[in-house]
């Protein structure tokens, strides 16, 4: 898949209300589980923390595809022979 198509598909994902809702619902659920977990339940808290980081990492990866595509377009305009 070429970079322009990847950028387009990543943007479509982030613009999709269902995709955004899924992230919001998961994040809210994880935060609820964390706040309800006992302070001594280290295994559950660690698992929730890892899930939160993974959720953020997925969102960041999709966002970086868009940003990379945007930067490539700018570089192509400024330096078309590089």
mmCIF file of the N, C-alpha and C atoms, coordinates in Angstrom:
data_MODEL
# 
_entry.id   MODEL 
# 
loop_
_atom_site.group_PDB 
_atom_site.id 
_atom_site.type_symbol 
_atom_site.label_atom_id 
_atom_site.label_alt_id 
_atom_site.label_comp_id 
_atom_site.label_asym_id 
_atom_site.label_entity_id 
_atom_site.label_seq_id 
_atom_site.pdbx_PDB_ins_code 
_atom_site.Cartn_x 
_atom_site.Cartn_y 
_atom_site.Cartn_z 
_atom_site.occupancy 
_atom_site.B_iso_or_equiv 
_atom_site.pdbx_formal_charge 
_atom_site.auth_seq_id 
_atom_site.auth_comp_id 
_atom_site.auth_asym_id 
_atom_site.auth_atom_id 
_atom_site.pdbx_PDB_model_num 
ATOM 1   N N  . UNK A 1 1  ? 0.849   -1.170 0.000  1.00 0.00 ? 1  UNK A N  1 
ATOM 2   C CA . UNK A 1 1  ? 0.000   0.000  0.000  1.00 0.00 ? 1  UNK A CA 1 
ATOM 3   C C  . UNK A 1 1  ? 0.899   1.239  0.000  1.00 0.00 ? 1  UNK A C  1 
ATOM 4   N N  . UNK A 1 2  ? 0.622   2.169  -0.892 1.00 0.00 ? 2  UNK A N  1 
ATOM 5   C CA . UNK A 1 2  ? 1.465   3.363  -0.949 1.00 0.00 ? 2  UNK A CA 1 
ATOM 6   C C  . UNK A 1 2  ? 1.125   4.318  0.200  1.00 0.00 ? 2  UNK A C  1 
ATOM 7   N N  . UNK A 1 3  ? 2.033   5.260  0.443  1.00 0.00 ? 3  UNK A N  1 
ATOM 8   C CA . UNK A 1 3  ? 1.901   6.160  1.593  1.00 0.00 ? 3  UNK A CA 1 
ATOM 9   C C  . UNK A 1 3  ? 0.655   7.033  1.534  1.00 0.00 ? 3  UNK A C  1 
ATOM 10  N N  . UNK A 1 4  ? 0.296   7.480  0.340  1.00 0.00 ? 4  UNK A N  1 
ATOM 11  C CA . UNK A 1 4  ? -0.876  8.343  0.215  1.00 0.00 ? 4  UNK A CA 1 
ATOM 12  C C  . UNK A 1 4  ? -2.149  7.585  0.581  1.00 0.00 ? 4  UNK A C  1 
ATOM 13  N N  . UNK A 1 5  ? -2.236  6.337  0.159  1.00 0.00 ? 5  UNK A N  1 
ATOM 14  C CA . UNK A 1 5  ? -3.395  5.520  0.502  1.00 0.00 ? 5  UNK A CA 1 
ATOM 15  C C  . UNK A 1 5  ? -3.419  5.228  2.005  1.00 0.00 ? 5  UNK A C  1 
ATOM 16  N N  . UNK A 1 6  ? -2.255  4.961  2.583  1.00 0.00 ? 6  UNK A N  1 
ATOM 17  C CA . UNK A 1 6  ? -2.169  4.735  4.033  1.00 0.00 ? 6  UNK A CA 1 
ATOM 18  C C  . UNK A 1 6  ? -2.641  5.964  4.798  1.00 0.00 ? 6  UNK A C  1 
ATOM 19  N N  . UNK A 1 7  ? -2.204  7.141  4.346  1.00 0.00 ? 7  UNK A N  1 
ATOM 20  C CA . UNK A 1 7  ? -2.620  8.382  5.006  1.00 0.00 ? 7  UNK A CA 1 
ATOM 21  C C  . UNK A 1 7  ? -4.128  8.556  4.910  1.00 0.00 ? 7  UNK A C  1 
ATOM 22  N N  . UNK A 1 8  ? -4.678  8.321  3.730  1.00 0.00 ? 8  UNK A N  1 
ATOM 23  C CA . UNK A 1 8  ? -6.123  8.467  3.508  1.00 0.00 ? 8  UNK A CA 1 
ATOM 24  C C  . UNK A 1 8  ? -6.910  7.510  4.415  1.00 0.00 ? 8  UNK A C  1 
ATOM 25  N N  . UNK A 1 9  ? -6.478  6.262  4.486  1.00 0.00 ? 9  UNK A N  1 
ATOM 26  C CA . UNK A 1 9  ? -7.179  5.270  5.306  1.00 0.00 ? 9  UNK A CA 1 
ATOM 27  C C  . UNK A 1 9  ? -7.046  5.593  6.798  1.00 0.00 ? 9  UNK A C  1 
ATOM 28  N N  . UNK A 1 10 ? -5.891  6.060  7.220  1.00 0.00 ? 10 UNK A N  1 
ATOM 29  C CA . UNK A 1 10 ? -5.692  6.430  8.625  1.00 0.00 ? 10 UNK A CA 1 
ATOM 30  C C  . UNK A 1 10 ? -6.582  7.608  8.989  1.00 0.00 ? 10 UNK A C  1 
ATOM 31  N N  . UNK A 1 11 ? -6.670  8.593  8.097  1.00 0.00 ? 11 UNK A N  1 
ATOM 32  C CA . UNK A 1 11 ? -7.534  9.750  8.354  1.00 0.00 ? 11 UNK A CA 1 
ATOM 33  C C  . UNK A 1 11 ? -8.993  9.324  8.421  1.00 0.00 ? 11 UNK A C  1 
ATOM 34  N N  . UNK A 1 12 ? -9.389  8.410  7.526  1.00 0.00 ? 12 UNK A N  1 
ATOM 35  C CA . UNK A 1 12 ? -10.770 7.917  7.543  1.00 0.00 ? 12 UNK A CA 1 
ATOM 36  C C  . UNK A 1 12 ? -11.074 7.217  8.871  1.00 0.00 ? 12 UNK A C  1 
ATOM 37  N N  . UNK A 1 13 ? -10.092 6.484  9.389  1.00 0.00 ? 13 UNK A N  1 
ATOM 38  C CA . UNK A 1 13 ? -10.287 5.826  10.685 1.00 0.00 ? 13 UNK A CA 1 
ATOM 39  C C  . UNK A 1 13 ? -10.496 6.844  11.801 1.00 0.00 ? 13 UNK A C  1 
ATOM 40  N N  . UNK A 1 14 ? -9.612  7.827  11.874 1.00 0.00 ? 14 UNK A N  1 
ATOM 41  C CA . UNK A 1 14 ? -9.715  8.815  12.945 1.00 0.00 ? 14 UNK A CA 1 
ATOM 42  C C  . UNK A 1 14 ? -10.964 9.681  12.816 1.00 0.00 ? 14 UNK A C  1 
ATOM 43  N N  . UNK A 1 15 ? -11.443 9.869  11.597 1.00 0.00 ? 15 UNK A N  1 
ATOM 44  C CA . UNK A 1 15 ? -12.646 10.662 11.376 1.00 0.00 ? 15 UNK A CA 1 
ATOM 45  C C  . UNK A 1 15 ? -13.927 9.853  11.577 1.00 0.00 ? 15 UNK A C  1 
ATOM 46  N N  . UNK A 1 16 ? -13.788 8.536  11.702 1.00 0.00 ? 16 UNK A N  1 
ATOM 47  C CA . UNK A 1 16 ? -14.939 7.664  11.848 1.00 0.00 ? 16 UNK A CA 1 
ATOM 48  C C  . UNK A 1 16 ? -15.481 7.762  13.275 1.00 0.00 ? 16 UNK A C  1 
ATOM 49  N N  . UNK A 1 17 ? -16.734 8.199  13.438 1.00 0.00 ? 17 UNK A N  1 
ATOM 50  C CA . UNK A 1 17 ? -17.294 8.348  14.785 1.00 0.00 ? 17 UNK A CA 1 
ATOM 51  C C  . UNK A 1 17 ? -17.315 7.034  15.579 1.00 0.00 ? 17 UNK A C  1 
ATOM 52  N N  . UNK A 1 18 ? -17.535 5.917  14.908 1.00 0.00 ? 18 UNK A N  1 
ATOM 53  C CA . UNK A 1 18 ? -17.561 4.635  15.598 1.00 0.00 ? 18 UNK A CA 1 
ATOM 54  C C  . UNK A 1 18 ? -16.176 4.265  16.132 1.00 0.00 ? 18 UNK A C  1 
ATOM 55  N N  . UNK A 1 19 ? -15.145 4.555  15.348 1.00 0.00 ? 19 UNK A N  1 
ATOM 56  C CA . UNK A 1 19 ? -13.768 4.300  15.779 1.00 0.00 ? 19 UNK A CA 1 
ATOM 57  C C  . UNK A 1 19 ? -13.444 5.159  16.997 1.00 0.00 ? 19 UNK A C  1 
ATOM 58  N N  . UNK A 1 20 ? -13.806 6.430  16.941 1.00 0.00 ? 20 UNK A N  1 
ATOM 59  C CA . UNK A 1 20 ? -13.549 7.336  18.061 1.00 0.00 ? 20 UNK A CA 1 
ATOM 60  C C  . UNK A 1 20 ? -14.341 6.915  19.291 1.00 0.00 ? 20 UNK A C  1 
ATOM 61  N N  . UNK A 1 21 ? -15.596 6.504  19.070 1.00 0.00 ? 21 UNK A N  1 
ATOM 62  C CA . UNK A 1 21 ? -16.428 6.041  20.186 1.00 0.00 ? 21 UNK A CA 1 
ATOM 63  C C  . UNK A 1 21 ? -15.792 4.816  20.851 1.00 0.00 ? 21 UNK A C  1 
ATOM 64  N N  . UNK A 1 22 ? -15.271 3.906  20.049 1.00 0.00 ? 22 UNK A N  1 
ATOM 65  C CA . UNK A 1 22 ? -14.639 2.707  20.596 1.00 0.00 ? 22 UNK A CA 1 
ATOM 66  C C  . UNK A 1 22 ? -13.477 3.085  21.513 1.00 0.00 ? 22 UNK A C  1 
ATOM 67  N N  . UNK A 1 23 ? -12.649 4.027  21.090 1.00 0.00 ? 23 UNK A N  1 
ATOM 68  C CA . UNK A 1 23 ? -11.535 4.464  21.923 1.00 0.00 ? 23 UNK A CA 1 
ATOM 69  C C  . UNK A 1 23 ? -12.039 5.128  23.203 1.00 0.00 ? 23 UNK A C  1 
ATOM 70  N N  . UNK A 1 24 ? -13.042 5.974  23.062 1.00 0.00 ? 24 UNK A N  1 
ATOM 71  C CA . UNK A 1 24 ? -13.572 6.674  24.236 1.00 0.00 ? 24 UNK A CA 1 
ATOM 72  C C  . UNK A 1 24 ? -14.194 5.708  25.239 1.00 0.00 ? 24 UNK A C  1 
ATOM 73  N N  . UNK A 1 25 ? -14.975 4.748  24.737 1.00 0.00 ? 25 UNK A N  1 
ATOM 74  C CA . UNK A 1 25 ? -15.631 3.778  25.612 1.00 0.00 ? 25 UNK A CA 1 
ATOM 75  C C  . UNK A 1 25 ? -14.595 2.899  26.310 1.00 0.00 ? 25 UNK A C  1 
ATOM 76  N N  . UNK A 1 26 ? -13.604 2.436  25.553 1.00 0.00 ? 26 UNK A N  1 
ATOM 77  C CA . UNK A 1 26 ? -12.562 1.603  26.153 1.00 0.00 ? 26 UNK A CA 1 
ATOM 78  C C  . UNK A 1 26 ? -11.783 2.369  27.217 1.00 0.00 ? 26 UNK A C  1 
ATOM 79  N N  . UNK A 1 27 ? -11.438 3.607  26.906 1.00 0.00 ? 27 UNK A N  1 
ATOM 80  C CA . UNK A 1 27 ? -10.686 4.411  27.868 1.00 0.00 ? 27 UNK A CA 1 
ATOM 81  C C  . UNK A 1 27 ? -11.506 4.650  29.143 1.00 0.00 ? 27 UNK A C  1 
ATOM 82  N N  . UNK A 1 28 ? -12.769 4.970  28.963 1.00 0.00 ? 28 UNK A N  1 
ATOM 83  C CA . UNK A 1 28 ? -13.648 5.201  30.120 1.00 0.00 ? 28 UNK A CA 1 
ATOM 84  C C  . UNK A 1 28 ? -13.798 3.923  30.949 1.00 0.00 ? 28 UNK A C  1 
ATOM 85  N N  . UNK A 1 29 ? -13.959 2.787  30.266 1.00 0.00 ? 29 UNK A N  1 
ATOM 86  C CA . UNK A 1 29 ? -14.081 1.514  30.960 1.00 0.00 ? 29 UNK A CA 1 
ATOM 87  C C  . UNK A 1 29 ? -12.815 1.200  31.754 1.00 0.00 ? 29 UNK A C  1 
ATOM 88  N N  . UNK A 1 30 ? -11.671 1.393  31.131 1.00 0.00 ? 30 UNK A N  1 
ATOM 89  C CA . UNK A 1 30 ? -10.408 1.121  31.812 1.00 0.00 ? 30 UNK A CA 1 
ATOM 90  C C  . UNK A 1 30 ? -10.211 2.035  33.019 1.00 0.00 ? 30 UNK A C  1 
ATOM 91  N N  . UNK A 1 31 ? -10.544 3.292  32.855 1.00 0.00 ? 31 UNK A N  1 
ATOM 92  C CA . UNK A 1 31 ? -10.408 4.230  33.981 1.00 0.00 ? 31 UNK A CA 1 
ATOM 93  C C  . UNK A 1 31 ? -11.359 3.848  35.111 1.00 0.00 ? 31 UNK A C  1 
ATOM 94  N N  . UNK A 1 32 ? -12.565 3.409  34.756 1.00 0.00 ? 32 UNK A N  1 
ATOM 95  C CA . UNK A 1 32 ? -13.517 2.956  35.766 1.00 0.00 ? 32 UNK A CA 1 
ATOM 96  C C  . UNK A 1 32 ? -13.005 1.737  36.514 1.00 0.00 ? 32 UNK A C  1 
ATOM 97  N N  . UNK A 1 33 ? -12.458 0.797  35.776 1.00 0.00 ? 33 UNK A N  1 
ATOM 98  C CA . UNK A 1 33 ? -11.893 -0.403 36.416 1.00 0.00 ? 33 UNK A CA 1 
ATOM 99  C C  . UNK A 1 33 ? -10.735 -0.033 37.331 1.00 0.00 ? 33 UNK A C  1 
ATOM 100 N N  . UNK A 1 34 ? -9.893  0.892  36.868 1.00 0.00 ? 34 UNK A N  1 
ATOM 101 C CA . UNK A 1 34 ? -8.747  1.298  37.677 1.00 0.00 ? 34 UNK A CA 1 
ATOM 102 C C  . UNK A 1 34 ? -9.208  1.961  38.973 1.00 0.00 ? 34 UNK A C  1 
ATOM 103 N N  . UNK A 1 35 ? -10.191 2.858  38.860 1.00 0.00 ? 35 UNK A N  1 
ATOM 104 C CA . UNK A 1 35 ? -10.647 3.578  40.054 1.00 0.00 ? 35 UNK A CA 1 
ATOM 105 C C  . UNK A 1 35 ? -11.372 2.660  41.041 1.00 0.00 ? 35 UNK A C  1 
ATOM 106 N N  . UNK A 1 36 ? -11.920 1.558  40.544 1.00 0.00 ? 36 UNK A N  1 
ATOM 107 C CA . UNK A 1 36 ? -12.628 0.626  41.417 1.00 0.00 ? 36 UNK A CA 1 
ATOM 108 C C  . UNK A 1 36 ? -11.716 -0.476 41.970 1.00 0.00 ? 36 UNK A C  1 
ATOM 109 N N  . UNK A 1 37 ? -10.515 -0.570 41.418 1.00 0.00 ? 37 UNK A N  1 
ATOM 110 C CA . UNK A 1 37 ? -9.604  -1.617 41.887 1.00 0.00 ? 37 UNK A CA 1 
ATOM 111 C C  . UNK A 1 37 ? -9.018  -1.212 43.235 1.00 0.00 ? 37 UNK A C  1 
ATOM 112 N N  . UNK A 1 38 ? -8.716  -2.209 44.020 1.00 0.00 ? 38 UNK A N  1 
ATOM 113 C CA . UNK A 1 38 ? -8.121  -1.941 45.324 1.00 0.00 ? 38 UNK A CA 1 
ATOM 114 C C  . UNK A 1 38 ? -6.664  -1.551 45.192 1.00 0.00 ? 38 UNK A C  1 
ATOM 115 N N  . UNK A 1 39 ? -6.217  -0.754 46.108 1.00 0.00 ? 39 UNK A N  1 
ATOM 116 C CA . UNK A 1 39 ? -4.824  -0.289 46.053 1.00 0.00 ? 39 UNK A CA 1 
ATOM 117 C C  . UNK A 1 39 ? -3.826  -1.431 46.192 1.00 0.00 ? 39 UNK A C  1 
ATOM 118 N N  . UNK A 1 40 ? -4.259  -2.540 46.743 1.00 0.00 ? 40 UNK A N  1 
ATOM 119 C CA . UNK A 1 40 ? -3.361  -3.685 46.891 1.00 0.00 ? 40 UNK A CA 1 
ATOM 120 C C  . UNK A 1 40 ? -3.477  -4.670 45.726 1.00 0.00 ? 40 UNK A C  1 
ATOM 121 N N  . UNK A 1 41 ? -4.398  -4.425 44.813 1.00 0.00 ? 41 UNK A N  1 
ATOM 122 C CA . UNK A 1 41 ? -4.578  -5.320 43.656 1.00 0.00 ? 41 UNK A CA 1 
ATOM 123 C C  . UNK A 1 41 ? -3.627  -4.907 42.537 1.00 0.00 ? 41 UNK A C  1 
ATOM 124 N N  . UNK A 1 42 ? -2.353  -5.130 42.772 1.00 0.00 ? 42 UNK A N  1 
ATOM 125 C CA . UNK A 1 42 ? -1.311  -4.667 41.853 1.00 0.00 ? 42 UNK A CA 1 
ATOM 126 C C  . UNK A 1 42 ? -1.407  -5.324 40.482 1.00 0.00 ? 42 UNK A C  1 
ATOM 127 N N  . UNK A 1 43 ? -1.761  -6.592 40.428 1.00 0.00 ? 43 UNK A N  1 
ATOM 128 C CA . UNK A 1 43 ? -1.841  -7.289 39.150 1.00 0.00 ? 43 UNK A CA 1 
ATOM 129 C C  . UNK A 1 43 ? -2.932  -6.680 38.258 1.00 0.00 ? 43 UNK A C  1 
ATOM 130 N N  . UNK A 1 44 ? -4.087  -6.401 38.834 1.00 0.00 ? 44 UNK A N  1 
ATOM 131 C CA . UNK A 1 44 ? -5.180  -5.793 38.059 1.00 0.00 ? 44 UNK A CA 1 
ATOM 132 C C  . UNK A 1 44 ? -4.796  -4.388 37.611 1.00 0.00 ? 44 UNK A C  1 
ATOM 133 N N  . UNK A 1 45 ? -4.210  -3.622 38.504 1.00 0.00 ? 45 UNK A N  1 
ATOM 134 C CA . UNK A 1 45 ? -3.823  -2.252 38.161 1.00 0.00 ? 45 UNK A CA 1 
ATOM 135 C C  . UNK A 1 45 ? -2.760  -2.228 37.069 1.00 0.00 ? 45 UNK A C  1 
ATOM 136 N N  . UNK A 1 46 ? -1.815  -3.149 37.137 1.00 0.00 ? 46 UNK A N  1 
ATOM 137 C CA . UNK A 1 46 ? -0.777  -3.212 36.111 1.00 0.00 ? 46 UNK A CA 1 
ATOM 138 C C  . UNK A 1 46 ? -1.384  -3.597 34.763 1.00 0.00 ? 46 UNK A C  1 
ATOM 139 N N  . UNK A 1 47 ? -2.302  -4.527 34.779 1.00 0.00 ? 47 UNK A N  1 
ATOM 140 C CA . UNK A 1 47 ? -2.968  -4.957 33.556 1.00 0.00 ? 47 UNK A CA 1 
ATOM 141 C C  . UNK A 1 47 ? -3.751  -3.796 32.932 1.00 0.00 ? 47 UNK A C  1 
ATOM 142 N N  . UNK A 1 48 ? -4.449  -3.048 33.761 1.00 0.00 ? 48 UNK A N  1 
ATOM 143 C CA . UNK A 1 48 ? -5.211  -1.887 33.280 1.00 0.00 ? 48 UNK A CA 1 
ATOM 144 C C  . UNK A 1 48 ? -4.259  -0.828 32.733 1.00 0.00 ? 48 UNK A C  1 
ATOM 145 N N  . UNK A 1 49 ? -3.162  -0.596 33.424 1.00 0.00 ? 49 UNK A N  1 
ATOM 146 C CA . UNK A 1 49 ? -2.179  0.388  32.967 1.00 0.00 ? 49 UNK A CA 1 
ATOM 147 C C  . UNK A 1 49 ? -1.631  -0.004 31.597 1.00 0.00 ? 49 UNK A C  1 
ATOM 148 N N  . UNK A 1 50 ? -1.304  -1.292 31.438 1.00 0.00 ? 50 UNK A N  1 
ATOM 149 C CA . UNK A 1 50 ? -0.791  -1.759 30.147 1.00 0.00 ? 50 UNK A CA 1 
ATOM 150 C C  . UNK A 1 50 ? -1.835  -1.596 29.041 1.00 0.00 ? 50 UNK A C  1 
ATOM 151 N N  . UNK A 1 51 ? -3.085  -1.878 29.354 1.00 0.00 ? 51 UNK A N  1 
ATOM 152 C CA . UNK A 1 51 ? -4.157  -1.715 28.363 1.00 0.00 ? 51 UNK A CA 1 
ATOM 153 C C  . UNK A 1 51 ? -4.308  -0.251 27.963 1.00 0.00 ? 51 UNK A C  1 
ATOM 154 N N  . UNK A 1 52 ? -4.206  0.653  28.925 1.00 0.00 ? 52 UNK A N  1 
ATOM 155 C CA . UNK A 1 52 ? -4.287  2.099  28.628 1.00 0.00 ? 52 UNK A CA 1 
ATOM 156 C C  . UNK A 1 52 ? -3.135  2.519  27.715 1.00 0.00 ? 52 UNK A C  1 
ATOM 157 N N  . UNK A 1 53 ? -1.931  2.064  28.010 1.00 0.00 ? 53 UNK A N  1 
ATOM 158 C CA . UNK A 1 53 ? -0.771  2.412  27.180 1.00 0.00 ? 53 UNK A CA 1 
ATOM 159 C C  . UNK A 1 53 ? -0.939  1.863  25.763 1.00 0.00 ? 53 UNK A C  1 
ATOM 160 N N  . UNK A 1 54 ? -1.450  0.651  25.640 1.00 0.00 ? 54 UNK A N  1 
ATOM 161 C CA . UNK A 1 54 ? -1.658  0.049  24.330 1.00 0.00 ? 54 UNK A CA 1 
ATOM 162 C C  . UNK A 1 54 ? -2.691  0.845  23.537 1.00 0.00 ? 54 UNK A C  1 
ATOM 163 N N  . UNK A 1 55 ? -3.754  1.249  24.187 1.00 0.00 ? 55 UNK A N  1 
ATOM 164 C CA . UNK A 1 55 ? -4.780  2.054  23.529 1.00 0.00 ? 55 UNK A CA 1 
ATOM 165 C C  . UNK A 1 55 ? -4.183  3.363  23.013 1.00 0.00 ? 55 UNK A C  1 
ATOM 166 N N  . UNK A 1 56 ? -3.384  4.007  23.838 1.00 0.00 ? 56 UNK A N  1 
ATOM 167 C CA . UNK A 1 56 ? -2.717  5.248  23.422 1.00 0.00 ? 56 UNK A CA 1 
ATOM 168 C C  . UNK A 1 56 ? -1.753  4.996  22.273 1.00 0.00 ? 56 UNK A C  1 
ATOM 169 N N  . UNK A 1 57 ? -1.035  3.896  22.331 1.00 0.00 ? 57 UNK A N  1 
ATOM 170 C CA . UNK A 1 57 ? -0.053  3.578  21.290 1.00 0.00 ? 57 UNK A CA 1 
ATOM 171 C C  . UNK A 1 57 ? -0.732  3.335  19.941 1.00 0.00 ? 57 UNK A C  1 
ATOM 172 N N  . UNK A 1 58 ? -1.851  2.650  19.947 1.00 0.00 ? 58 UNK A N  1 
ATOM 173 C CA . UNK A 1 58 ? -2.595  2.416  18.703 1.00 0.00 ? 58 UNK A CA 1 
ATOM 174 C C  . UNK A 1 58 ? -3.047  3.743  18.109 1.00 0.00 ? 58 UNK A C  1 
ATOM 175 N N  . UNK A 1 59 ? -3.617  4.602  18.938 1.00 0.00 ? 59 UNK A N  1 
ATOM 176 C CA . UNK A 1 59 ? -4.088  5.908  18.456 1.00 0.00 ? 59 UNK A CA 1 
ATOM 177 C C  . UNK A 1 59 ? -2.923  6.745  17.935 1.00 0.00 ? 59 UNK A C  1 
ATOM 178 N N  . UNK A 1 60 ? -1.813  6.716  18.649 1.00 0.00 ? 60 UNK A N  1 
ATOM 179 C CA . UNK A 1 60 ? -0.630  7.474  18.218 1.00 0.00 ? 60 UNK A CA 1 
ATOM 180 C C  . UNK A 1 60 ? -0.079  6.955  16.893 1.00 0.00 ? 60 UNK A C  1 
ATOM 181 N N  . UNK A 1 61 ? -0.112  5.661  16.709 1.00 0.00 ? 61 UNK A N  1 
ATOM 182 C CA . UNK A 1 61 ? 0.391   5.079  15.464 1.00 0.00 ? 61 UNK A CA 1 
ATOM 183 C C  . UNK A 1 61 ? -0.450  5.535  14.267 1.00 0.00 ? 61 UNK A C  1 
ATOM 184 N N  . UNK A 1 62 ? -1.763  5.487  14.415 1.00 0.00 ? 62 UNK A N  1 
ATOM 185 C CA . UNK A 1 62 ? -2.645  5.926  13.327 1.00 0.00 ? 62 UNK A CA 1 
ATOM 186 C C  . UNK A 1 62 ? -2.416  7.414  13.055 1.00 0.00 ? 62 UNK A C  1 
ATOM 187 N N  . UNK A 1 63 ? -2.290  8.207  14.105 1.00 0.00 ? 63 UNK A N  1 
ATOM 188 C CA . UNK A 1 63 ? -2.035  9.644  13.952 1.00 0.00 ? 63 UNK A CA 1 
ATOM 189 C C  . UNK A 1 63 ? -0.698  9.886  13.264 1.00 0.00 ? 63 UNK A C  1 
ATOM 190 N N  . UNK A 1 64 ? 0.313   9.104  13.599 1.00 0.00 ? 64 UNK A N  1 
ATOM 191 C CA . UNK A 1 64 ? 1.640   9.306  12.995 1.00 0.00 ? 64 UNK A CA 1 
ATOM 192 C C  . UNK A 1 64 ? 1.632   8.988  11.502 1.00 0.00 ? 64 UNK A C  1 
ATOM 193 N N  . UNK A 1 65 ? 0.797   8.063  11.072 1.00 0.00 ? 65 UNK A N  1 
ATOM 194 C CA . UNK A 1 65 ? 0.679   7.770  9.637  1.00 0.00 ? 65 UNK A CA 1 
ATOM 195 C C  . UNK A 1 65 ? 0.178   9.008  8.900  1.00 0.00 ? 65 UNK A C  1 
ATOM 196 N N  . UNK A 1 66 ? -0.796  9.677  9.482  1.00 0.00 ? 66 UNK A N  1 
ATOM 197 C CA . UNK A 1 66 ? -1.342  10.902 8.872  1.00 0.00 ? 66 UNK A CA 1 
ATOM 198 C C  . UNK A 1 66 ? -0.276  11.992 8.850  1.00 0.00 ? 66 UNK A C  1 
ATOM 199 N N  . UNK A 1 67 ? 0.397   12.193 9.969  1.00 0.00 ? 67 UNK A N  1 
ATOM 200 C CA . UNK A 1 67 ? 1.405   13.249 10.061 1.00 0.00 ? 67 UNK A CA 1 
ATOM 201 C C  . UNK A 1 67 ? 2.574   12.991 9.122  1.00 0.00 ? 67 UNK A C  1 
ATOM 202 N N  . UNK A 1 68 ? 2.994   11.744 9.007  1.00 0.00 ? 68 UNK A N  1 
ATOM 203 C CA . UNK A 1 68 ? 4.088   11.405 8.104  1.00 0.00 ? 68 UNK A CA 1 
ATOM 204 C C  . UNK A 1 68 ? 3.695   11.687 6.659  1.00 0.00 ? 68 UNK A C  1 
ATOM 205 N N  . UNK A 1 69 ? 2.473   11.318 6.295  1.00 0.00 ? 69 UNK A N  1 
ATOM 206 C CA . UNK A 1 69 ? 1.992   11.596 4.942  1.00 0.00 ? 69 UNK A CA 1 
ATOM 207 C C  . UNK A 1 69 ? 1.940   13.086 4.662  1.00 0.00 ? 69 UNK A C  1 
ATOM 208 N N  . UNK A 1 70 ? 1.491   13.843 5.644  1.00 0.00 ? 70 UNK A N  1 
ATOM 209 C CA . UNK A 1 70 ? 1.422   15.302 5.493  1.00 0.00 ? 70 UNK A CA 1 
ATOM 210 C C  . UNK A 1 70 ? 2.823   15.890 5.329  1.00 0.00 ? 70 UNK A C  1 
ATOM 211 N N  . UNK A 1 71 ? 3.757   15.422 6.136  1.00 0.00 ? 71 UNK A N  1 
ATOM 212 C CA . UNK A 1 71 ? 5.129   15.926 6.033  1.00 0.00 ? 71 UNK A CA 1 
ATOM 213 C C  . UNK A 1 71 ? 5.757   15.554 4.692  1.00 0.00 ? 71 UNK A C  1 
ATOM 214 N N  . UNK A 1 72 ? 5.474   14.358 4.197  1.00 0.00 ? 72 UNK A N  1 
ATOM 215 C CA . UNK A 1 72 ? 5.999   13.952 2.893  1.00 0.00 ? 72 UNK A CA 1 
ATOM 216 C C  . UNK A 1 72 ? 5.490   14.858 1.778  1.00 0.00 ? 72 UNK A C  1 
ATOM 217 N N  . UNK A 1 73 ? 4.232   15.257 1.856  1.00 0.00 ? 73 UNK A N  1 
ATOM 218 C CA . UNK A 1 73 ? 3.674   16.166 0.850  1.00 0.00 ? 73 UNK A CA 1 
ATOM 219 C C  . UNK A 1 73 ? 4.379   17.521 0.893  1.00 0.00 ? 73 UNK A C  1 
ATOM 220 N N  . UNK A 1 74 ? 4.635   18.016 2.096  1.00 0.00 ? 74 UNK A N  1 
ATOM 221 C CA . UNK A 1 74 ? 5.327   19.302 2.237  1.00 0.00 ? 74 UNK A CA 1 
ATOM 222 C C  . UNK A 1 74 ? 6.742   19.199 1.677  1.00 0.00 ? 74 UNK A C  1 
ATOM 223 N N  . UNK A 1 75 ? 7.439   18.131 2.016  1.00 0.00 ? 75 UNK A N  1 
ATOM 224 C CA . UNK A 1 75 ? 8.809   17.953 1.514  1.00 0.00 ? 75 UNK A CA 1 
ATOM 225 C C  . UNK A 1 75 ? 8.832   17.824 -0.004 1.00 0.00 ? 75 UNK A C  1 
ATOM 226 N N  . UNK A 1 76 ? 7.853   17.123 -0.575 1.00 0.00 ? 76 UNK A N  1 
ATOM 227 C CA . UNK A 1 76 ? 7.789   16.979 -2.030 1.00 0.00 ? 76 UNK A CA 1 
ATOM 228 C C  . UNK A 1 76 ? 7.602   18.326 -2.704 1.00 0.00 ? 76 UNK A C  1 
ATOM 229 N N  . UNK A 1 77 ? 6.825   19.211 -2.092 1.00 0.00 ? 77 UNK A N  1 
ATOM 230 C CA . UNK A 1 77 ? 6.612   20.543 -2.671 1.00 0.00 ? 77 UNK A CA 1 
ATOM 231 C C  . UNK A 1 77 ? 7.862   21.409 -2.542 1.00 0.00 ? 77 UNK A C  1 
ATOM 232 N N  . UNK A 1 78 ? 8.526   21.318 -1.382 1.00 0.00 ? 78 UNK A N  1 
ATOM 233 C CA . UNK A 1 78 ? 9.686   22.165 -1.133 1.00 0.00 ? 78 UNK A CA 1 
ATOM 234 C C  . UNK A 1 78 ? 10.940  21.644 -1.836 1.00 0.00 ? 78 UNK A C  1 
ATOM 235 N N  . UNK A 1 79 ? 11.087  20.330 -1.891 1.00 0.00 ? 79 UNK A N  1 
ATOM 236 C CA . UNK A 1 79 ? 12.296  19.715 -2.456 1.00 0.00 ? 79 UNK A CA 1 
ATOM 237 C C  . UNK A 1 79 ? 11.889  18.549 -3.359 1.00 0.00 ? 79 UNK A C  1 
ATOM 238 N N  . UNK A 1 80 ? 11.364  18.832 -4.534 1.00 0.00 ? 80 UNK A N  1 
ATOM 239 C CA . UNK A 1 80 ? 10.830  17.760 -5.365 1.00 0.00 ? 80 UNK A CA 1 
ATOM 240 C C  . UNK A 1 80 ? 11.882  16.771 -5.887 1.00 0.00 ? 80 UNK A C  1 
ATOM 241 N N  . UNK A 1 81 ? 13.146  17.098 -5.816 1.00 0.00 ? 81 UNK A N  1 
ATOM 242 C CA . UNK A 1 81 ? 14.195  16.224 -6.381 1.00 0.00 ? 81 UNK A CA 1 
ATOM 243 C C  . UNK A 1 81 ? 14.921  15.409 -5.331 1.00 0.00 ? 81 UNK A C  1 
ATOM 244 N N  . UNK A 1 82 ? 14.492  15.510 -4.083 1.00 0.00 ? 82 UNK A N  1 
ATOM 245 C CA . UNK A 1 82 ? 15.146  14.743 -3.009 1.00 0.00 ? 82 UNK A CA 1 
ATOM 246 C C  . UNK A 1 82 ? 14.464  13.405 -2.879 1.00 0.00 ? 82 UNK A C  1 
# 
